[in-house]
Amino acid sequence: MSLSNAQIDGARLLADLHTLRGFGAYKTGVHRPTYSKVDMQSREWLAERMREAGLTPEIDGIGNVIGRGEGEGPKLLLGSHSESQNHAGWLDGALGVMFGLEVARTLGRGVDVAAWADEEGHFGSFLGSRSFLGELSEADIDAGRNRYDGSPLRGALEAAGLAGRRRITIEPGRYKCYLEAHIEQGDVLDAMGLKIGVVTAIVGNWQFRISFEGVQNHAGTTRMAIRKDAGVALVRLASEIHRRFPAIVAERSVWTIGRILLTPGAPSIVPGGAEMYFQFRDTDPAVLRRMEHELHEIVAEAQAAGPCAVKLDTLTRPAPAVMDPRILDALDRAAERHAPGLHQRMPSGAGHDAQFLAKAMPAGMLFVPSIGGISHHWTEDTAEPDIVLGCQVMADAVAALLATDMAPVPVPG
């Protein structure tokens, strides 16, 4: 199919998105945690929609829904995730899955579609895409726990009916590249009146746990001069991070203290323990290393100054992922055709499955605007004309890439 006649069915796309929205509907958003009953119901529905589109679907042992297209020759892989954050938005992840399905229906050839499992991290980090790449071991599955209640991943897989199923891994030589569409999850496009974001790179999200050990004691009888208050030590270190980081970061660097815990957490007890979960993000490895060095310096100074002991544990250090220039060009051309002057290249400040798939094949991403920049909340939304426009741009770019001489990429190792 040529670039000029790859016309999607916008009404069909929106109808499918709204049907998917009904699985776990919560206010104007959804509550569809990974491996929950409603999540598995939605995956069965997705598999049936793939079958109706002429794909051969399979739900594998980690919960990935993969629809394989017919025909010879290397294909494009399109997808995203279908579970949600708790009580969150209806488009985060779902949009990219349904874009993939609509493009497959429109082009009729050359496309596989995937709904990856647990991108949102209910039981781990990007379980589905890591499993597809062969990077998720049985030991990793044994160690997996629900981050909210500590329940084991093995038990969740069994309850979801996935135990004993094979886990699909990437087939060498099958794919030219991977494309993923997503809502921006920020306000840049919306604030600037733009319609399409062409993603240049996905940030590395480096995460840490910082623990403080003091002395628990009575809040009314312990003199201030002798206190070893772990909560105060935490607040001081957090303040030092926010004081010093602006001088060493880049324009789009961000950092967040997302969770703070005090032990025992009672109003009339001086906290004897505290911990905070801290992360920073950037697309430049040099900037990430600079931020990490500064964090180590701050922690070492706090440890030396006392009175509380301070410990820094590194949780994750994923590398940023650069998107393929050939895919960027194809998305730019398609965006200029359908939204002239209303698109721009931009980095992604959020993590996506594309950053893992980029290890095995050329990858690219397309953003559509998020109204008000809201995401990970049930009020998240995107205007329906922007949804349809984004899918049309994706379809044109995919049609162009299918016609491009891109040798299939072998699986590393």
C-alpha positions as CSV (number, residue, x, y, z in Angstrom):
1,M,0.0,0.0,0.0
2,S,1.4,3.4,-1.0
3,L,1.8,6.4,1.3
4,S,-1.0,8.2,-0.5
5,N,-3.8,5.7,0.1
6,A,-3.1,4.3,3.6
7,Q,-6.3,5.7,5.1
8,I,-7.2,4.5,8.5
9,D,-10.8,4.1,9.8
10,G,-10.9,6.7,12.6
11,A,-14.4,5.7,13.8
12,R,-13.3,2.1,14.1
13,L,-10.2,3.1,16.0
14,L,-12.1,5.2,18.5
15,A,-14.8,2.5,18.9
16,D,-12.1,0.0,19.8
17,L,-10.4,2.4,22.2
18,H,-13.7,3.1,24.0
19,T,-14.5,-0.6,24.2
20,L,-11.1,-1.3,25.8
21,R,-11.7,1.6,28.1
22,G,-14.7,-0.4,29.5
23,F,-12.4,-3.1,30.9
24,G,-11.9,-1.7,34.5
25,A,-13.6,1.6,33.9
26,Y,-13.0,4.0,36.8
27,K,-14.6,7.5,36.6
28,T,-13.3,8.8,33.2
29,G,-10.2,6.5,33.4
30,V,-9.5,2.9,34.1
31,H,-8.2,0.6,36.9
32,R,-6.7,-2.4,35.1
33,P,-3.7,-3.7,37.1
34,T,-1.5,-6.3,35.5
35,Y,-2.8,-9.9,35.8
36,S,-6.1,-8.8,37.4
37,K,-9.3,-10.5,36.2
38,V,-10.2,-7.4,34.2
39,D,-6.7,-7.2,32.7
40,M,-6.9,-10.8,31.5
41,Q,-10.4,-10.2,30.1
42,S,-9.1,-7.2,28.1
43,R,-6.2,-9.4,26.8
44,E,-8.6,-12.0,25.6
45,W,-10.6,-9.3,23.9
46,L,-7.5,-7.9,22.2
47,A,-6.5,-11.3,21.0
48,E,-10.0,-11.7,19.4
49,R,-9.7,-8.3,17.7
50,M,-6.3,-9.3,16.3
51,R,-7.8,-12.5,15.0
52,E,-10.6,-10.6,13.3
53,A,-7.9,-8.3,11.7
54,G,-6.3,-11.3,10.1
55,L,-3.4,-11.7,12.6
56,T,-2.6,-14.9,14.4
57,P,-2.7,-14.0,18.1
58,E,-1.2,-15.7,21.1
59,I,-1.2,-14.8,24.8
60,D,2.1,-16.1,26.1
61,G,3.3,-17.2,29.6
62,I,4.1,-13.7,30.8
63,G,0.9,-12.2,29.4
64,N,2.1,-10.6,26.2
65,V,-0.5,-10.6,23.5
66,I,1.3,-10.9,20.1
67,G,-0.6,-10.9,16.8
68,R,1.5,-12.2,13.9
69,G,0.8,-11.1,10.4
70,E,0.8,-13.3,7.3
71,G,3.1,-13.3,4.4
72,E,6.8,-13.5,3.7
73,G,9.5,-10.9,4.3
74,P,10.6,-8.9,7.4
75,K,7.8,-7.0,9.1
76,L,7.3,-4.0,11.3
77,L,6.4,-4.6,15.0
78,L,4.0,-2.1,16.5
79,G,2.7,-2.1,20.1
80,S,2.6,-0.8,23.6
81,H,1.1,-2.0,26.8
82,S,-2.6,-2.6,27.8
83,E,-2.6,-2.7,31.6
84,S,-2.9,0.6,33.6
85,Q,-1.6,2.3,36.6
86,N,-4.0,2.1,39.5
87,H,-7.1,4.4,39.0
88,A,-5.4,6.1,36.1
89,G,-5.9,7.2,32.5
90,W,-7.6,5.3,29.6
91,L,-5.0,6.0,26.9
92,D,-1.7,5.4,28.6
93,G,-0.4,2.3,26.7
94,A,-3.8,1.4,25.3
95,L,-3.5,4.0,22.5
96,G,-0.3,2.5,21.1
97,V,-1.8,-1.0,21.1
98,M,-4.9,0.1,19.2
99,F,-2.9,2.2,16.8
100,G,-0.9,-0.9,16.0
101,L,-4.1,-2.9,15.4
102,E,-5.6,-0.2,13.2
103,V,-2.5,0.1,11.1
104,A,-2.4,-3.6,10.6
105,R,-6.0,-3.6,9.5
106,T,-5.4,-0.6,7.2
107,L,-2.2,-1.9,5.5
108,G,-3.2,-5.5,5.4
109,R,0.3,-6.8,5.4
110,G,3.8,-6.5,6.9
111,V,2.8,-5.8,10.5
112,D,2.9,-7.6,13.8
113,V,1.1,-6.1,16.8
114,A,2.0,-6.6,20.5
115,A,0.4,-5.7,23.8
116,W,3.3,-6.0,26.3
117,A,2.7,-7.1,29.8
118,D,3.4,-5.0,33.0
119,E,5.1,-2.0,31.5
120,E,3.6,-0.2,34.4
121,G,5.6,-2.2,36.9
122,H,3.0,-3.8,39.1
123,F,5.2,-6.9,39.5
124,G,8.5,-5.8,38.0
125,S,10.0,-3.5,35.4
126,F,8.9,-4.0,31.7
127,L,8.3,-7.7,32.2
128,G,6.7,-8.3,28.8
129,S,9.3,-6.6,26.6
130,R,12.2,-8.0,28.6
131,S,10.7,-11.5,28.3
132,F,10.3,-11.1,24.6
133,L,14.0,-10.2,24.3
134,G,15.1,-13.1,26.5
135,E,16.2,-10.8,29.3
136,L,13.7,-12.1,32.0
137,S,14.9,-15.3,33.7
138,E,13.0,-17.8,35.6
139,A,14.8,-16.6,38.7
140,D,13.6,-13.1,37.9
141,I,10.0,-14.4,37.8
142,D,10.5,-16.3,41.1
143,A,11.7,-13.1,42.7
144,G,8.9,-10.9,41.3
145,R,6.5,-9.4,43.9
146,N,3.6,-7.0,43.6
147,R,4.8,-3.6,44.7
148,Y,1.6,-2.9,46.6
149,D,0.9,-6.0,48.6
150,G,4.0,-8.2,48.1
151,S,2.2,-11.1,46.5
152,P,4.4,-13.3,44.3
153,L,4.5,-13.0,40.6
154,R,4.3,-16.8,40.2
155,G,1.0,-16.8,42.0
156,A,-0.4,-14.0,39.9
157,L,0.6,-15.8,36.7
158,E,-1.1,-19.0,37.9
159,A,-4.2,-17.2,39.0
160,A,-4.4,-15.5,35.5
161,G,-4.2,-18.9,33.8
162,L,-0.7,-18.2,32.3
163,A,1.3,-20.8,34.2
164,G,2.7,-23.5,31.9
165,R,2.4,-21.4,28.7
166,R,5.5,-20.8,26.6
167,R,7.0,-17.3,26.6
168,I,7.4,-16.0,23.1
169,T,10.8,-14.6,22.3
170,I,12.0,-12.6,19.3
171,E,12.5,-14.4,16.1
172,P,15.8,-13.5,14.4
173,G,15.4,-11.8,11.1
174,R,11.6,-11.2,11.4
175,Y,11.6,-7.5,12.0
176,K,12.8,-4.4,10.3
177,C,12.0,-2.2,13.3
178,Y,9.7,-1.4,16.2
179,L,7.3,1.6,16.4
180,E,5.3,2.7,19.4
181,A,2.7,5.4,19.7
182,H,1.8,7.0,23.1
183,I,0.3,10.0,24.7
184,E,2.9,12.6,25.6
185,Q,2.2,12.4,29.3
186,G,3.5,16.0,29.5
187,D,2.2,19.4,28.4
188,V,4.7,20.5,25.7
189,L,2.6,19.6,22.7
190,D,-0.6,20.8,24.3
191,A,0.9,24.1,25.5
192,M,2.5,24.8,22.1
193,G,-0.6,23.9,20.1
194,L,1.2,21.1,18.3
195,K,-0.3,17.8,17.2
196,I,2.6,15.3,16.8
197,G,5.8,14.7,18.7
198,V,8.5,12.6,17.0
199,V,10.5,11.1,19.8
200,T,14.3,11.4,19.5
201,A,15.4,9.5,22.6
202,I,13.9,7.9,25.8
203,V,15.4,8.9,29.1
204,G,17.4,6.7,31.4
205,N,15.5,6.6,34.7
206,W,18.0,6.0,37.5
207,Q,16.4,5.0,40.8
208,F,17.8,4.9,44.3
209,R,16.8,4.1,47.9
210,I,18.4,6.3,50.6
211,S,18.1,4.9,54.1
212,F,18.7,6.7,57.4
213,E,19.3,5.1,60.8
214,G,18.8,7.1,63.9
215,V,17.5,6.4,67.4
216,Q,13.8,5.9,68.1
217,N,12.7,7.7,71.3
218,H,9.9,9.5,73.0
219,A,8.9,12.7,71.3
220,G,8.1,14.5,74.6
221,T,11.0,13.5,76.8
222,T,14.0,13.3,74.4
223,R,16.0,16.6,74.5
224,M,16.6,18.1,71.1
225,A,20.4,18.2,71.7
226,I,20.7,14.4,71.9
227,R,18.2,13.4,69.3
228,K,19.2,11.2,66.3
229,D,16.0,11.9,64.3
230,A,16.1,10.0,61.0
231,G,13.2,12.0,59.7
232,V,15.2,15.3,60.1
233,A,18.2,13.7,58.5
234,L,16.1,12.8,55.5
235,V,14.6,16.2,55.1
236,R,18.0,17.8,55.3
237,L,19.4,15.6,52.6
238,A,16.4,16.1,50.4
239,S,16.8,19.8,50.7
240,E,20.5,19.5,49.8
241,I,19.7,17.6,46.6
242,H,17.2,20.3,45.5
243,R,19.8,23.0,46.4
244,R,22.7,21.5,44.4
245,F,21.2,19.6,41.5
246,P,20.2,22.7,39.4
247,A,23.8,23.6,39.0
248,I,24.9,20.3,37.5
249,V,21.9,19.2,35.4
250,A,20.8,19.8,31.8
251,E,17.8,21.7,30.5
252,R,15.4,18.7,30.5
253,S,16.8,16.9,33.5
254,V,14.3,16.0,36.2
255,W,14.6,14.5,39.6
256,T,11.9,13.3,42.1
257,I,11.6,12.1,45.6
258,G,8.5,9.9,45.1
259,R,8.2,8.1,48.3
260,I,9.2,8.8,52.0
261,L,8.8,6.3,54.8
262,L,9.3,7.0,58.5
263,T,9.8,4.3,61.2
264,P,7.7,3.7,63.2
265,G,5.7,6.6,61.7
266,A,3.8,7.6,64.9
267,P,3.0,11.2,65.9
268,S,4.7,11.0,69.4
269,I,7.8,9.0,68.5
270,V,11.1,10.4,67.2
271,P,11.7,8.3,64.0
272,G,14.5,5.8,64.4
273,G,14.5,5.0,60.7
274,A,13.6,6.6,57.5
275,E,14.0,6.0,53.8
276,M,13.2,7.8,50.6
277,Y,13.0,6.7,47.0
278,F,14.8,9.0,44.7
279,Q,15.1,9.1,40.9
280,F,16.5,11.3,38.1
281,R,16.1,11.2,34.4
282,D,17.9,12.5,31.3
283,T,18.7,11.3,27.8
284,D,22.4,12.1,28.1
285,P,24.5,9.4,29.8
286,A,27.1,12.0,30.8
287,V,24.5,14.0,32.6
288,L,23.1,11.0,34.4
289,R,26.6,10.1,35.6
290,R,27.1,13.6,36.8
291,M,23.9,13.5,38.7
292,E,24.8,10.2,40.2
293,H,28.3,11.5,41.3
294,E,26.7,14.5,43.0
295,L,24.2,12.2,44.8
296,H,27.0,10.1,46.1
297,E,28.8,13.2,47.3
298,I,25.7,14.5,49.1
299,V,25.1,11.1,50.8
300,A,28.8,10.8,51.8
301,E,28.8,14.3,53.4
302,A,25.6,13.5,55.3
303,Q,27.1,10.3,56.6
304,A,30.2,12.1,57.7
305,A,28.3,14.9,59.4
306,G,25.9,12.6,61.3
307,P,24.2,12.2,63.7
308,C,22.3,9.5,61.7
309,A,23.9,6.8,59.5
310,V,23.0,7.2,55.8
311,K,23.1,4.4,53.1
312,L,22.6,4.7,49.4
313,D,21.3,1.7,47.4
314,T,21.1,1.7,43.6
315,L,17.9,0.2,42.3
316,T,18.1,0.7,38.5
317,R,20.4,2.4,36.0
318,P,18.9,1.8,32.6
319,A,20.7,3.4,29.7
320,P,18.9,6.0,27.6
321,A,17.7,4.8,24.2
322,V,18.2,6.8,21.0
323,M,15.6,6.4,18.3
324,D,16.5,5.4,14.8
325,P,17.0,8.3,12.4
326,R,15.3,6.5,9.5
327,I,12.2,6.1,11.5
328,L,12.4,9.8,12.7
329,D,12.5,10.9,9.1
330,A,9.6,8.7,8.1
331,L,7.5,10.1,11.0
332,D,8.5,13.7,10.2
333,R,7.4,13.3,6.6
334,A,4.1,11.7,7.5
335,A,3.5,14.4,10.2
336,E,4.2,17.2,7.7
337,R,1.8,15.7,5.3
338,H,-1.1,15.6,7.7
339,A,-0.2,18.3,10.2
340,P,2.1,20.8,8.4
341,G,4.0,22.9,10.8
342,L,2.3,21.3,13.8
343,H,4.9,18.7,14.8
344,Q,8.3,18.7,16.4
345,R,11.1,16.3,17.5
346,M,11.3,15.9,21.3
347,P,12.7,13.5,23.9
348,S,10.5,11.3,26.1
349,G,10.8,12.0,29.8
350,A,8.9,8.7,30.6
351,G,10.1,5.2,30.1
352,H,8.5,3.0,27.4
353,D,8.8,-0.5,26.0
354,A,10.5,1.0,23.0
355,Q,13.7,1.6,25.0
356,F,14.0,-2.1,25.5
357,L,13.0,-3.1,22.0
358,A,15.7,-0.6,20.7
359,K,18.3,-3.1,22.0
360,A,17.3,-5.6,19.4
361,M,16.1,-3.5,16.4
362,P,15.7,0.1,15.2
363,A,13.0,1.8,17.2
364,G,10.9,4.9,17.0
365,M,8.0,6.6,18.9
366,L,5.2,9.0,18.1
367,F,3.5,11.2,20.7
368,V,0.0,12.8,20.6
369,P,-0.9,15.6,23.0
370,S,-2.1,15.1,26.5
371,I,-4.7,17.6,27.5
372,G,-3.2,19.8,30.2
373,G,-0.2,17.4,30.3
374,I,-2.1,15.1,32.7
375,S,-1.2,11.4,32.9
376,H,-1.2,8.6,35.5
377,H,-4.5,10.0,36.7
378,W,-8.1,9.2,35.7
379,T,-8.6,12.7,34.2
380,E,-6.0,11.9,31.5
381,D,-7.4,12.6,28.0
382,T,-6.6,13.4,24.4
383,A,-8.9,15.0,21.9
384,E,-10.4,12.5,19.6
385,P,-9.3,14.3,16.4
386,D,-5.8,14.2,17.7
387,I,-6.0,10.5,18.3
388,V,-7.2,9.9,14.8
389,L,-4.6,12.2,13.3
390,G,-1.8,10.5,15.2
391,C,-2.9,7.0,14.0
392,Q,-3.0,8.3,10.4
393,V,0.5,9.7,10.7
394,M,1.6,6.3,12.1
395,A,0.0,4.5,9.2
396,D,1.7,6.6,6.6
397,A,5.1,6.2,8.3
398,V,4.7,2.5,8.5
399,A,3.7,2.2,4.9
400,A,6.8,4.2,3.9
401,L,9.1,2.1,6.1
402,L,7.6,-1.1,4.7
403,A,8.7,0.1,1.2
404,T,12.1,1.1,2.5
405,D,15.1,-1.2,2.0
406,M,15.8,-1.8,5.7
407,A,17.6,-5.1,6.3
408,P,16.1,-7.1,9.2
409,V,18.2,-6.7,12.3
410,P,19.6,-9.9,13.9
411,V,19.0,-10.5,17.6
412,P,22.2,-9.7,19.6
413,G,24.1,-12.5,21.2
